[in-house]
Structures are given as structure tokens and as C-alpha cells.
Amino acid sequence: MHLLYKDKLFLVLAALLSLTLLSWFLVRFINIDLKNMGVLLIFLAFFKVRLVTVHFMEIKKADRPVMIAFELWVLVVWGITTVLYLL
């Protein structure tokens, strides 16, 4: 019998749903500085982008240079987005 909790894609999907609910919970119930909340939400969004790309677009099966380029792209675009948000 195939168990859902052992299925890796199901676990990634559950993590994505959890991160989405966490984002909503943070905005709705946690009262912190607007800038800090924005930075946290940008981080969560880019983490979700990484999860989707690695697991559902199967970039993890690509050659190592492609995977490294993707990881660097995520870091650079996340950094630029965060800096521009803070300005």
C-alpha cells in the first residue's frame, strides 16, 4: 500500500500549503514592524519558489552546473528584491 506521508511530492505539497498558511497567519495575527514582515514574506515566497522548481520542475535531476546556477539565481534575485523593498 502506497502511503501518502512517504510520498516525497506529497510532503513538498504539504510544506507549500503550510508555508502559505504561515504567511497568512503572520500577516493576520502577528503584529511586527511592516518592513520586517515584508522581508519575512519575501523570504518565504522565494523559499516556495525554490521548492516548486526543485521538486515539481525537476531541476534536481539536472546537471550540477544548472543546479548551481539556479540556486545562485534564487539567492541573487531574493537579495535584490529584499534590498529594493527595504529602500
Secondary structure by P-SEA (a helix, b strand, c coil): cccccccaaaaaaaaaaaaaaaaaaaaccccccaaaaaaaaaaaaaaaaaaaaacccccccccaaaaaaaaaaaaaaaaaaaaaaac
